[in-house]
Amino acid sequence: LFYAWGEPYFVFVLLLIIAFNYMAGLAIDRSPDAVRPYVTASGVIANLLTLATFKYLDFFVANLNGLAGFDVIGIKPLGLLPLGISFISFHAISYLVDIHRRKVHANADPLELAIYLAMFPQLVAGPIVRYRTIYRQLSQRRATMGRASAGIGIFIIGLAQKVLIADEVAHIAEAVFDRIIAPSLLEAWLGVGAYTIQIYFDFMGYSNMAIGMAIAMGFRFPRNFRLPYTSHSVTEFWRRWHMSLSAWFRDYVYIPLGGNRNSNFRTYVNLAVVFLLCGLWHGANWTFIIWGVHHGFFLIVERAGLSRWLKAAGPLVSWIYALLAVITGWVWFRAKDVSRAAEMFHAMIGGNDFLSLSYPTHFALYPTTIAAMIAGTLLSVASWFPRAKLAPVIRGTVENAMTYAMFVASVVTVAAGSYSPFLYFRF
């Protein structure tokens, strides 16, 4: 019902994916060792073909038509993209591969598998939850008032992160990236900085909302973020950012390719492949592919020796380096196409004006937006906050009051504002 509310037609695709993977899981589990790899490969390829058909066929057709200069054999992009197809496919693949590796058995109850693949808190935007992480909870979970209370508290924190910070700073990013033809140096860095805050609190907010709802229902989802903007290398950044996706690519792509068990050159190739796929997974656009290559390049040079230099240079230098590498990567991630990304980089090095602010930027700088930008910056890099030494009852009362205040402020903001979907819905 949750999925069909927004995807009334593609809900049938979701049902077919559930039915197929239910049968494929049973087939893999019952296959002898000699045959099991082929059965598993067939199941994985089927899921990848489903993902490729819906998410990448239009990209392929558009580029093919562009190279040919006409619509090749009359094919045009279809514009069909089921919500959350990337997350659904990755969940299904991890389920089949874990059965193949004998880490779990196939679930004989189709309803329990359907609950796993169509669990509404993380269905459309993650985090990526592996079947072996929660398979026992599908039939033996404990939903108590205490867990519901804790889950609702985490949900409200995520809601506030999304509504009070991400949606507010989005006004600046939208103005700079979408409304200004030639931003000044100040505007370009202001826009990129705003998007850096926006995407973090938008996606972390969704993850916390999903985790909170899951706790309230008796499930435990993995943590998805751990202060990524405090990283001192791009390698460390990927241990802290979208942790469920990083772990998925590590366990199901990087390690099967050989990981770092072979020569340095082979390790570099494996990293390049993983991050090329990571970029492509985020979206069928050249900007996402370049974003993946951007991060893969930094991981390779860090492994090749830059990490030793960064360690010798000290924490401040390494932190600034990592932050600049990540922020410049977000330019590719946010720009609508390669040419717009190039224009932004041109502005960021002072290719246009320096300190002027155009009308769209002025209009976007509300007091609430500036406050959200400051709060988001502090919260994204602060690894600890002093806690007053209060009696547990008093501290609990204060924390509850703050939670209620965040909830009321979020509801009022949503009621007064316009619809603002989560950023990761489009990926």
Helices and strands as residue ranges (DSSP letters): H 2-6, H 11-30, H 36-55, H 57-68, G 72-74, H 85-100, H 110-117, H 131-134, H 137-140, H 145-160, I 161-166, H 167-174, I 175-179, H 185-216, G 228-230, H 234-240, H 243-249, I 250-254, H 255-257, H 264-282, H 286-301, I 302-306, H 307-313, H 315-334, H 338-348, H 359-364, H 367-381, H 392-416, G 423-426
